């Protein structure tokens, strides 16, 4: 349970940072004399770096030790959280968020691998379920603590709070976590890293420009260039001896279906959170603090559901439990589709509770299925691949939320609502709600794709514990 506690700490710290930064964007914009586009990139830059780097640093864990790389991630995340808090302008904040994201990549890529090393296949659902508790707890603390800091102290404490937690977690990981996996001899794929990073950046930059200025020849060219680089990346990866994304891993139907289910689930649902927060802050006129408080019951129930769904999936497999979780999420979105200008707050809370429980019911079983189907020597790169695909979905979904909002109301208002810059009313409110409903319907369509993949994955075997060679020797040392 020591490994679970330390990994939960990393997940909790990341969730606190994610939710608190969203709450702090309006104040950051004013205090740093910045603009809305820059503040949006405070979030997107972090996600972009974690997406690009996660698979590669997962390989570093396989090569040099997953615990060692995990602890390095904690140290990097902690140091650059401090730098984020001392930022003097928007450019500095984005730069330090990029470096903080690099530390986050080390944490994300190796956390699942450490759990897979520690627990046999028939207990991994339970372990990943506790990880889900860490995320729900962090989201709640991010709302409460982040809101308190922004309201009563300074947005800078959103980042400063990571420092004592990060120091304690780094020391705990160094002294308490033990390596339980053999090293593998591989090399880094610098060419793949550059192509993937440049391709994703070009696509996201094109989407960002489309959201802020409208679709034009330049944004089309940027996105087209990005897709061409992604295509070139796939071709290169098939020829490299140690590719950034080892496509041979995807020969397992269970692993492939589970990873792509995670991608479509992230693509469908990461936008939903921001669309609902935009609805509460814009047409309904609530503050960022009040808007987030209404979502807390969903995180609370999610924290209860996560370990239960993980434990249940250990007995019956991920297919049934994860598919049920996706289906419950659709029910939650159907409740969101009833939202209007005068919807009862009880209905808002009900939607958050149903949606949050479905979200938590999916993650632990699906993550456990991926790691139970992965080769033991490639736990790091497999978990990195899972996080990369999920983050790609989050990045695209984040941009999609802004783009859809900007199609419904003037772009300036869309950005202002997103960063909590005030209430809208009249025809703009009705237009935004209509656009939100269209976006939610597209989320349901994407979740149906995830459901199909979840059903088609088959049932993984978790009966025989699969312990990497050298584990028993390492335990005795």
Steps between C-alpha positions, in 0.01 A plus 500: 500500500803730527525512120126577472527783754796662325347464153170639635693801626628570150153468349348716774762773454441501124122524545536785749718685251263438207178621665662785695671644190166515316349689795793741509511594130296824527714634787823392326395686187447823693802473729743411220352762261452223246233407245246221480681301229817489710304379802345220296851387406589483870283188500564376147881524524502273806275244329700517178831423673358212702345358183825513302737387773303234685580203277868590473552549873308178556775334299758671723331326793535163326866578426622659824243411764135599535532611862804713418321676213184541707696671778676719242156605375394602849815706541455678163130563562577646843784729390314644202180541701705741711617679187140520372402674822773763452413571131490869411314479169298262286798387292698400807202311640455302178873417491499371857175312437676322213780394734249409769323288239825314433507402866134402475584275205755310710236454769217392268712265288647306791217503754298228327816297435588509871152375590529225237836397648358498851166323450422175315248517213209382717546795741583786266143622465493564874831687480389720211173557683688659789675712240155623398437599861817710486375684191155571651656617826740725311220650291302583813803648676587695185156660503497576871864589561548664161183704543608610845847602377363694205237672713690576820876478427652483151484277194871433553422273795329264254853405395675556832282236668663237278841568654461346849289215363753433223798504738329253736395272212847507342665402827238230567548357152878502533505319834190277481452396137717216370579405142323174406567476129799398288665765282455486125760619249344745256571842354300820477313594184591866456367521144161363602490735796559804276248393234226418750559818700510726195194334348287529814613858557411602142155341525424658837636838393279490191196410711584776748526756218171376353335544837631854549492645145287262296582245234741645243770384261774529763322287762409242234865486390617460861265211567580334165873526571443344841312202358771449237764487774291250698475285186878526451543408867301178449710407196824568687390301805458188286868513401669599827651223713376651827206725398337764717171313458563128468221405262570129554347533848168570329479144366312408817129559439430559869782752536421681173127525564559617857747771396273634225199482731698728733573735208136532392382528861742791559409660167133481592510603864781747571302764307187429704651633822589832340170532315306453825726744688454749214122448524500565875726806477344646185122458457448423871736769629674300775855575609779247424496400867121442510505319166762255620329443837195369313720232340657376825228238576593329173863477605402369844290217358769437240750447779271235648427328169861477376634235743174304486506484120868406502445222752198370307695500173762277664230234526303540177744680269506857373258461208178496703596759761668750265214476249249559779699806609492645147126437481442681830698794368262521205209512746676787678540688171132442421423677828730784393300525177198614706689807627343834419490852638299404808599138567486407867834475674388159629496379137848649449629306802319183385667523160841544665443200729391265220769620262775486763412147610507375142834669439660330802344164417680502164856598587614238752378194304624636167847592631525164672409320175779683316767412755379140536545453123841671479835316481669529842816650351294773331279615786650850484462553127151342502377722781664790318312409182172486695563842654611644163181390327282620788680835507461536123128456553503758781692751290270463202192508722621814677542679167168362379320651800632847417435458128139390546432782745647751253265373228199571720586848630761765411851367558591773746208398720590132472847565638370735768249243624768231498729696729215611723482859382131549575140427423335513157128540445230543238549345159862414573391273786252316281756468221761360734263243650400385148867464408572318825223251423652434156840442658351263759332298223839465330642379833233231517593387147868473601409309817307251287821435306679442832223259605538298180875476556446403863263219403724371220812482718407158641579380850856515627655225711591597856516162666873434487714765668770606259807608694791647305826310521715635781209623714552250779870574512434871520245449777756322708756777465 
